[in-house]
Amino acid sequence: MNAWINRRLGPPGTPRAPEGRSSTLLAEDRTLLATGRTLMAADRSLMAWIRTSLSMLSFGFTIYKLLQGFQESGELKREQSPRTIGLFMTALGTFAMVAGVMEYWNTLKQLPPVPPHPPLAALLRVRAGDDGLGPVPVLQHHPQGVLSGVDTSGALATGAAALLFALTFLVGGRLHPLARSSGTGAS
Amino acid sequence: MISFGSGIACAYVFVHLMPELHGTRQALAASSSAPLRFEGKSVYFVALLGFLMYYGLEHLRSGVRKHEAEGTGPSGRSFRLHVAGFAAYVGVMAFLLSHALEPARSSLPLYAGTIAVHFLSVDHALREEHGEAYERRGRIALAAMCLAGWAAGVVTEIPRGVLALVVAFVSGAVIMNSSIMELPEEKDGRFVPFLVGGLAYGLALIPLG
């Protein structure tokens, strides 16, 4: 994100309000920076959710094993306790993960279109875009989801071809005996 | 049918992909912000890399297979290696469905038809080589990679220069795999269908471009 913003605004130290620059352009720059900040905050929130949910999941497994040990030594009265507590913690972890992703998704929907994920773009980029605004987008990143930028009719045609490829492997075995027996050439 | 399909794949490589490699070279040169050394001849080198990589994979697999037969190596490695190599291959092929260097109305059916018959040869070769294991897991993995490659192609956009290199790599790999599938004597290849497929499709491709 920083690289993209720097490319757009110039390197650090570049005067942000050169003489004669319209207030509309300045407002656009500020909106862009604010969008970037919001996106990065959303990324951090998602990471926090993921950390929380992974902790809950691993704690669920740990506590299950621990209570199982107590159960085997006869210190635990209820037979189902380890399983119940373990399942509860893992369910809570899964719920936290889903909730975090949904929150992230909702935040993205409220944002204007943002540039692609920088590390991926940096890996695959070979040159700056012709519009001078930055790298050629690699992963189409749209607030409505990645598929919103897809040409539907083209995707359907290529999807049919991909399905044909997949069917070649799935039912290809049925064609081979016929194929070999109908051959006419020399081996 | 298998030999006919291999002939078609070879014709596609020599009559369609090779001229496209020339266009690829121009695309690579145009996409670079700085002048390229040797004017983008590296695409031919990348095609050679594709060829060599799949030859290397085949060679490695034969070695592993030999160890398996002698009982000196763990079993199943040859199968995993073979399927993994071809999974990458079919994934990239499916990815290229959405990324043509020269988008034209005729190119998608042409590409899809050719690659489908080529995949039929691949499927046949893997089935003969690995039998039950391929029937149970391998073909499912390859079919899934076709769909995954396509989905990746739909949601991603790669720069023209990178696409040029991918097309070049795949061209080399197609040449190698068509040869592996058909040419060795023990593969039960039939010359007449191979020749007819190659010539007929090659002649049909000339006006289509």
Interface residues (C-beta under 8 A of the other chain):
Chain A: L124 R125 V126 R127 A128 V136 P137 V138 L139 Q140 V146 L147 V150 G154 A155 A157 T158 G159 A161 A162 L163 L164 F165 A166 L167 T168 F169 L170 G172 G173 L175 H176 L178 A179 R180 S182 G183 T184 G185 A186 S187
Chain B: M1 I2 S3 S31 S32 S33 V90 M93 A94 L97 S98 L108 Y111 A112 I115 A116 F119 L120 D123 H124 R127 E135 R139 I140 L142 A143 A144 C146 L147 G149 W150 G153 V154 V155 T156 E157 I158 P159 G161 V162 D188 G189 R190 F191 V192 P193 F194 L195
